[in-house]
Amino acid sequence: MNRLSVAGFTNLGYRLHSRAFEPIAADMSGKTVVVTGASDGLGKETTRSLARLGARVIGVGRNPVRLAALESEVTGDVVAIQADLSLMTDVRDLAHHLLATEPHIDVLVNNVGVLLPERTVTEEGLETTLATNLAGHFLLTNLLLPRLIQSSPRGSSTSAPAGCTPSESAPMICNTSATRTAAPRRMPVPNGVR
């Protein structure tokens, strides 16, 4: 790999390439978006951008201090909820809370991810990276899927972020974790899931 390719993954590379980025002009007013890993990094910027577009953003994270900072720093309708997505009990509690308090959830951004230098195991016995990057996303998505389907626009025209393909039959679920695909995408609804 040459040095120019490596530079593309630095702040300098981002600044150089971002000149070509077109700002998103979508109106997210009236939409509810759940963003995991919202207290730092890509998740925080995703929360900030969605709130700027008018969405009600529910930011999920582990660190209560960072979550408080998120609510105070980001302008717009932002609610922070503490949950550790490496713990399936926390994921279930989060999903039950969201289903009880949110009449509609339009978008789920599975952003949280970890890459630990050493193998660790959660208190529930799962390997931490697997639990956080895969099992937590899978469980949360499946628990929220009925509400996402109920909230998905049927027969309406939508403007989706780059990499998300609009569809009348599937809810918007974007996976942004570095351990997954870098581009968000719309996932099809599995047969038999309602």
Phi and psi in degrees as GROMACS dihedral restraints (atoms count N, CA, C in turn):
[ dihedral_restraints ]
;  ai    aj    ak    al  type     phi  dphi    fc
    3     4     5     6     1   -84.1    20    10
    4     5     6     7     1   167.7    20    10
    6     7     8     9     1   -63.9    20    10
    7     8     9    10     1   -32.9    20    10
    9    10    11    12     1   -64.9    20    10
   10    11    12    13     1   -36.9    20    10
   12    13    14    15     1   -65.1    20    10
   13    14    15    16     1   -43.7    20    10
   15    16    17    18     1   -63.5    20    10
   16    17    18    19     1   -39.0    20    10
   18    19    20    21     1   -62.0    20    10
   19    20    21    22     1   -26.4    20    10
   21    22    23    24     1   -64.1    20    10
   22    23    24    25     1   -18.6    20    10
   24    25    26    27     1   -98.6    20    10
   25    26    27    28     1    12.3    20    10
   27    28    29    30     1  -107.3    20    10
   28    29    30    31     1   176.1    20    10
   30    31    32    33     1   -60.9    20    10
   31    32    33    34     1   -37.4    20    10
   33    34    35    36     1   -61.7    20    10
   34    35    36    37     1   -45.7    20    10
   36    37    38    39     1   -61.1    20    10
   37    38    39    40     1   -41.4    20    10
   39    40    41    42     1   -61.5    20    10
   40    41    42    43     1   -46.8    20    10
   42    43    44    45     1   -61.3    20    10
   43    44    45    46     1   -40.4    20    10
   45    46    47    48     1   -66.1    20    10
   46    47    48    49     1   -46.9    20    10
   48    49    50    51     1   -75.7    20    10
   49    50    51    52     1   -27.7    20    10
   51    52    53    54     1   -69.0    20    10
   52    53    54    55     1   -15.1    20    10
   54    55    56    57     1   -60.4    20    10
   55    56    57    58     1   -29.2    20    10
   57    58    59    60     1   -88.8    20    10
   58    59    60    61     1    -6.7    20    10
   60    61    62    63     1   -70.7    20    10
   61    62    63    64     1   136.9    20    10
   63    64    65    66     1   -95.9    20    10
   64    65    66    67     1   133.9    20    10
   66    67    68    69     1   -65.2    20    10
   67    68    69    70     1   144.8    20    10
   69    70    71    72     1   -79.3    20    10
   70    71    72    73     1   129.7    20    10
   72    73    74    75     1  -113.7    20    10
   73    74    75    76     1    17.6    20    10
   75    76    77    78     1   -68.0    20    10
   76    77    78    79     1   148.9    20    10
   78    79    80    81     1   -99.5    20    10
   79    80    81    82     1   113.3    20    10
   81    82    83    84     1  -101.6    20    10
   82    83    84    85     1    13.7    20    10
   84    85    86    87     1   -56.4    20    10
   85    86    87    88     1   135.0    20    10
   87    88    89    90     1    82.5    20    10
   88    89    90    91     1    -1.7    20    10
   90    91    92    93     1   -97.5    20    10
   91    92    93    94     1   144.6    20    10
   93    94    95    96     1  -111.6    20    10
   94    95    96    97     1   127.2    20    10
   96    97    98    99     1  -124.4    20    10
   97    98    99   100     1   132.2    20    10
   99   100   101   102     1  -104.0    20    10
  100   101   102   103     1   125.4    20    10
  102   103   104   105     1  -120.2    20    10
  103   104   105   106     1   118.1    20    10
  105   106   107   108     1   -87.1    20    10
  106   107   108   109     1   153.2    20    10
  108   109   110   111     1    67.1    20    10
  109   110   111   112     1    34.3    20    10
  111   112   113   114     1   -82.5    20    10
  112   113   114   115     1    -6.5    20    10
  114   115   116   117     1   -85.2    20    10
  115   116   117   118     1    -5.6    20    10
  117   118   119   120     1  -160.7    20    10
  118   119   120   121     1   161.3    20    10
  120   121   122   123     1    59.6    20    10
  121   122   123   124     1  -136.8    20    10
  123   124   125   126     1   -59.5    20    10
  124   125   126   127     1   -39.2    20    10
  126   127   128   129     1   -63.4    20    10
  127   128   129   130     1   -39.5    20    10
  129   130   131   132     1   -67.5    20    10
  130   131   132   133     1   -42.1    20    10
  132   133   134   135     1   -68.4    20    10
  133   134   135   136     1   -35.5    20    10
  135   136   137   138     1   -63.1    20    10
  136   137   138   139     1   -44.6    20    10
  138   139   140   141     1   -59.8    20    10
  139   140   141   142     1   -46.3    20    10
  141   142   143   144     1   -60.9    20    10
  142   143   144   145     1   -45.9    20    10
  144   145   146   147     1   -65.7    20    10
  145   146   147   148     1   -43.5    20    10
  147   148   149   150     1   -66.3    20    10
  148   149   150   151     1   -39.0    20    10
  150   151   152   153     1   -65.1    20    10
  151   152   153   154     1   -38.9    20    10
  153   154   155   156     1   -62.8    20    10
  154   155   156   157     1   -30.8    20    10
  156   157   158   159     1   -83.1    20    10
  157   158   159   160     1    -0.2    20    10
  159   160   161   162     1   101.1    20    10
  160   161   162   163     1     1.5    20    10
  162   163   164   165     1   -75.0    20    10
  163   164   165   166     1   153.2    20    10
  165   166   167   168     1   -87.0    20    10
  166   167   168   169     1   117.4    20    10
  168   169   170   171     1  -111.8    20    10
  169   170   171   172     1   127.5    20    10
  171   172   173   174     1  -104.3    20    10
  172   173   174   175     1   107.5    20    10
  174   175   176   177     1   -93.1    20    10
  175   176   177   178     1   128.2    20    10
  177   178   179   180     1  -111.8    20    10
  178   179   180   181     1   134.8    20    10
  180   181   182   183     1  -160.2    20    10
  181   182   183   184     1   171.5    20    10
  183   184   185   186     1   -90.7    20    10
  184   185   186   187     1   -35.6    20    10
  186   187   188   189     1   -90.3    20    10
  187   188   189   190     1   113.3    20    10
  189   190   191   192     1   -64.4    20    10
  190   191   192   193     1   -32.0    20    10
  192   193   194   195     1   -67.7    20    10
  193   194   195   196     1   -44.7    20    10
  195   196   197   198     1   -67.6    20    10
  196   197   198   199     1   -34.9    20    10
  198   199   200   201     1   -66.3    20    10
  199   200   201   202     1   -39.4    20    10
  201   202   203   204     1   -64.1    20    10
  202   203   204   205     1   -40.0    20    10
  204   205   206   207     1   -64.3    20    10
  205   206   207   208     1   -39.2    20    10
  207   208   209   210     1   -57.8    20    10
  208   209   210   211     1   -49.2    20    10
  210   211   212   213     1   -63.7    20    10
  211   212   213   214     1   -35.3    20    10
  213   214   215   216     1   -83.9    20    10
  214   215   216   217     1   -28.4    20    10
  216   217   218   219     1   -85.9    20    10
  217   218   219   220     1   -33.4    20    10
  219   220   221   222     1   -90.2    20    10
  220   221   222   223     1   126.6    20    10
  222   223   224   225     1   -82.8    20    10
  223   224   225   226     1   133.7    20    10
  225   226   227   228     1   125.6    20    10
  226   227   228   229     1  -170.4    20    10
  228   229   230   231     1   -86.6    20    10
  229   230   231   232     1    90.3    20    10
  231   232   233   234     1  -123.9    20    10
  232   233   234   235     1   128.1    20    10
  234   235   236   237     1  -119.7    20    10
  235   236   237   238     1   130.0    20    10
  237   238   239   240     1  -104.1    20    10
  238   239   240   241     1   136.2    20    10
  240   241   242   243     1  -128.3    20    10
  241   242   243   244     1   131.0    20    10
  243   244   245   246     1   -87.3    20    10
  244   245   246   247     1   127.8    20    10
  246   247   248   249     1  -161.8    20    10
  247   248   249   250     1   143.6    20    10
  249   250   251   252     1  -102.9    20    10
  250   251   252   253     1   107.0    20    10
  252   253   254   255     1   -75.0    20    10
  253   254   255   256     1     1.6    20    10
  255   256   257   258     1   -85.7    20    10
  256   257   258   259     1   -11.7    20    10
  258   259   260   261     1  -107.5    20    10
  259   260   261   262     1   116.9    20    10
  261   262   263   264     1   -64.8    20    10
  262   263   264   265     1   -27.7    20    10
  264   265   266   267     1   -66.3    20    10
  265   266   267   268     1   -39.5    20    10
  267   268   269   270     1   -64.7    20    10
  268   269   270   271     1   -40.3    20    10
  270   271   272   273     1   -62.4    20    10
  271   272   273   274     1   -45.3    20    10
  273   274   275   276     1   -63.0    20    10
  274   275   276   277     1   -44.6    20    10
  276   277   278   279     1   -60.9    20    10
  277   278   279   280     1   -42.4    20    10
  279   280   281   282     1   -61.3    20    10
  280   281   282   283     1   -48.3    20    10
  282   283   284   285     1   -61.8    20    10
  283   284   285   286     1   -44.2    20    10
  285   286   287   288     1   -63.2    20    10
  286   287   288   289     1   -40.5    20    10
  288   289   290   291     1   -62.4    20    10
  289   290   291   292     1   -47.0    20    10
  291   292   293   294     1   -63.9    20    10
  292   293   294   295     1   -41.4    20    10
  294   295   296   297     1   -66.7    20    10
  295   296   297   298     1   -31.2    20    10
  297   298   299   300     1   -79.1    20    10
  298   299   300   301     1   -27.1    20    10
  300   301   302   303     1  -109.8    20    10
  301   302   303   304     1   -18.0    20    10
  303   304   305   306     1  -111.2    20    10
  304   305   306   307     1   111.9    20    10
  306   307   308   309     1   -65.9    20    10
  307   308   309   310     1   -26.2    20    10
  309   310   311   312     1  -147.7    20    10
  310   311   312   313     1   146.9    20    10
  312   313   314   315     1  -130.0    20    10
  313   314   315   316     1   114.2    20    10
  315   316   317   318     1   -89.1    20    10
  316   317   318   319     1   -34.0    20    10
  318   319   320   321     1  -140.5    20    10
  319   320   321   322     1   138.9    20    10
  321   322   323   324     1  -119.3    20    10
  322   323   324   325     1   120.3    20    10
  324   325   326   327     1  -106.9    20    10
  325   326   327   328     1   105.2    20    10
  327   328   329   330     1   -83.5    20    10
  328   329   330   331     1    90.9    20    10
  330   331   332   333     1  -106.4    20    10
  331   332   333   334     1   -29.7    20    10
  333   334   335   336     1   -59.0    20    10
  334   335   336   337     1   140.4    20    10
  336   337   338   339     1  -164.7    20    10
  337   338   339   340     1   150.1    20    10
  339   340   341   342     1  -133.7    20    10
  340   341   342   343     1   154.4    20    10
  342   343   344   345     1  -139.6    20    10
  343   344   345   346     1    94.4    20    10
  345   346   347   348     1   -87.6    20    10
  346   347   348   349     1   146.3    20    10
  348   349   350   351     1   -72.0    20    10
  349   350   351   352     1   -23.1    20    10
  351   352   353   354     1  -132.0    20    10
  352   353   354   355     1   153.3    20    10
  354   355   356   357     1   -69.8    20    10
  355   356   357   358     1   128.1    20    10
  357   358   359   360     1  -131.5    20    10
  358   359   360   361     1   160.7    20    10
  360   361   362   363     1  -123.6    20    10
  361   362   363   364     1   138.2    20    10
  363   364   365   366     1   -72.4    20    10
  364   365   366   367     1   168.3    20    10
  366   367   368   369     1   -64.8    20    10
  367   368   369   370     1   -14.8    20    10
  369   370   371   372     1   -91.9    20    10
  370   371   372   373     1    -1.2    20    10
  372   373   374   375     1    92.7    20    10
  373   374   375   376     1     5.3    20    10
  375   376   377   378     1   -93.6    20    10
  376   377   378   379     1   147.6    20    10
  378   379   380   381     1   -63.6    20    10
  379   380   381   382     1   133.1    20    10
  381   382   383   384     1   -61.5    20    10
  382   383   384   385     1   -44.5    20    10
  384   385   386   387     1   -64.6    20    10
  385   386   387   388     1   -44.4    20    10
  387   388   389   390     1   -62.2    20    10
  388   389   390   391     1   -44.4    20    10
  390   391   392   393     1   -62.6    20    10
  391   392   393   394     1   -44.0    20    10
  393   394   395   396     1   -75.0    20    10
  394   395   396   397     1   -48.6    20    10
  396   397   398   399     1   -83.5    20    10
  397   398   399   400     1   -20.2    20    10
  399   400   401   402     1  -127.4    20    10
  400   401   402   403     1   -61.3    20    10
  402   403   404   405     1   -62.1    20    10
  403   404   405   406     1   -42.0    20    10
  405   406   407   408     1   -62.9    20    10
  406   407   408   409     1   -44.8    20    10
  408   409   410   411     1   -63.0    20    10
  409   410   411   412     1   -45.9    20    10
  411   412   413   414     1   -60.5    20    10
  412   413   414   415     1   -48.5    20    10
  414   415   416   417     1   -65.5    20    10
  415   416   417   418     1   -46.7    20    10
  417   418   419   420     1   -61.0    20    10
  418   419   420   421     1   -45.6    20    10
  420   421   422   423     1   -59.7    20    10
  421   422   423   424     1   -46.0    20    10
  423   424   425   426     1   -68.4    20    10
  424   425   426   427     1   -34.8    20    10
  426   427   428   429     1   -71.2    20    10
  427   428   429   430     1   -32.7    20    10
  429   430   431   432     1   -91.3    20    10
  430   431   432   433     1    -9.0    20    10
  432   433   434   435     1   -54.9    20    10
  433   434   435   436     1   -43.6    20    10
  435   436   437   438     1   -58.6    20    10
  436   437   438   439     1   -40.7    20    10
  438   439   440   441     1   -70.6    20    10
  439   440   441   442     1   -38.2    20    10
  441   442   443   444     1   -63.3    20    10
  442   443   444   445     1   -41.9    20    10
  444   445   446   447     1   -65.6    20    10
  445   446   447   448     1   -45.0    20    10
  447   448   449   450     1   -59.5    20    10
  448   449   450   451     1   -35.4    20    10
  450   451   452   453     1   -87.4    20    10
  451   452   453   454     1   -11.9    20    10
  453   454   455   456     1   -71.0    20    10
  454   455   456   457     1   139.6    20    10
  456   457   458   459     1   -71.2    20    10
  457   458   459   460     1   129.8    20    10
  459   460   461   462     1  -109.0    20    10
  460   461   462   463     1   120.5    20    10
  462   463   464   465     1    76.3    20    10
  463   464   465   466     1    12.7    20    10
  465   466   467   468     1  -110.1    20    10
  466   467   468   469     1   156.8    20    10
  468   469   470   471     1   -86.1    20    10
  469   470   471   472     1   131.2    20    10
  471   472   473   474     1  -126.3    20    10
  472   473   474   475     1   152.6    20    10
  474   475   476   477     1  -107.4    20    10
  475   476   477   478     1   118.6    20    10
  477   478   479   480     1  -107.8    20    10
  478   479   480   481     1   152.7    20    10
  480   481   482   483     1   -62.2    20    10
  481   482   483   484     1   159.7    20    10
  483   484   485   486     1   -52.9    20    10
  484   485   486   487     1   131.2    20    10
  486   487   488   489     1    93.3    20    10
  487   488   489   490     1   -17.4    20    10
  489   490   491   492     1   -97.6    20    10
  490   491   492   493     1   125.7    20    10
  492   493   494   495     1   -97.4    20    10
  493   494   495   496     1   119.3    20    10
  495   496   497   498     1   -62.5    20    10
  496   497   498   499     1   143.8    20    10
  498   499   500   501     1  -151.8    20    10
  499   500   501   502     1   143.8    20    10
  501   502   503   504     1   -78.5    20    10
  502   503   504   505     1   -18.5    20    10
  504   505   506   507     1  -107.5    20    10
  505   506   507   508     1     2.4    20    10
  507   508   509   510     1  -134.8    20    10
  508   509   510   511     1   140.9    20    10
  510   511   512   513     1   -73.4    20    10
  511   512   513   514     1   162.7    20    10
  513   514   515   516     1   -82.7    20    10
  514   515   516   517     1   114.8    20    10
  516   517   518   519     1  -130.2    20    10
  517   518   519   520     1   112.8    20    10
  519   520   521   522     1  -107.9    20    10
  520   521   522   523     1   130.6    20    10
  522   523   524   525     1  -108.3    20    10
  523   524   525   526     1   114.8    20    10
  525   526   527   528     1  -117.4    20    10
  526   527   528   529     1    -2.2    20    10
  528   529   530   531     1   -57.7    20    10
  529   530   531   532     1   141.5    20    10
  531   532   533   534     1   -60.7    20    10
  532   533   534   535     1   -23.6    20    10
  534   535   536   537     1   -83.8    20    10
  535   536   537   538     1    -6.1    20    10
  537   538   539   540     1  -112.4    20    10
  538   539   540   541     1  -159.9    20    10
  540   541   542   543     1   -69.1    20    10
  541   542   543   544     1   143.8    20    10
  543   544   545   546     1   -74.5    20    10
  544   545   546   547     1   -28.0    20    10
  546   547   548   549     1   -94.9    20    10
  547   548   549   550     1   134.4    20    10
  549   550   551   552     1   -63.6    20    10
  550   551   552   553     1   157.1    20    10
  552   553   554   555     1  -151.7    20    10
  553   554   555   556     1   160.8    20    10
  555   556   557   558     1   -95.6    20    10
  556   557   558   559     1   126.0    20    10
  558   559   560   561     1   -94.9    20    10
  559   560   561   562     1   136.8    20    10
  561   562   563   564     1   -70.5    20    10
  562   563   564   565     1   152.5    20    10
  564   565   566   567     1   -80.3    20    10
  565   566   567   568     1   124.6    20    10
  567   568   569   570     1   -62.8    20    10
  568   569   570   571     1   146.7    20    10
  570   571   572   573     1   -58.1    20    10
  571   572   573   574     1   136.7    20    10
  573   574   575   576     1    87.3    20    10
  574   575   576   577     1   -10.2    20    10
  576   577   578   579     1   -91.1    20    10
  577   578   579   580     1   122.9    20    10
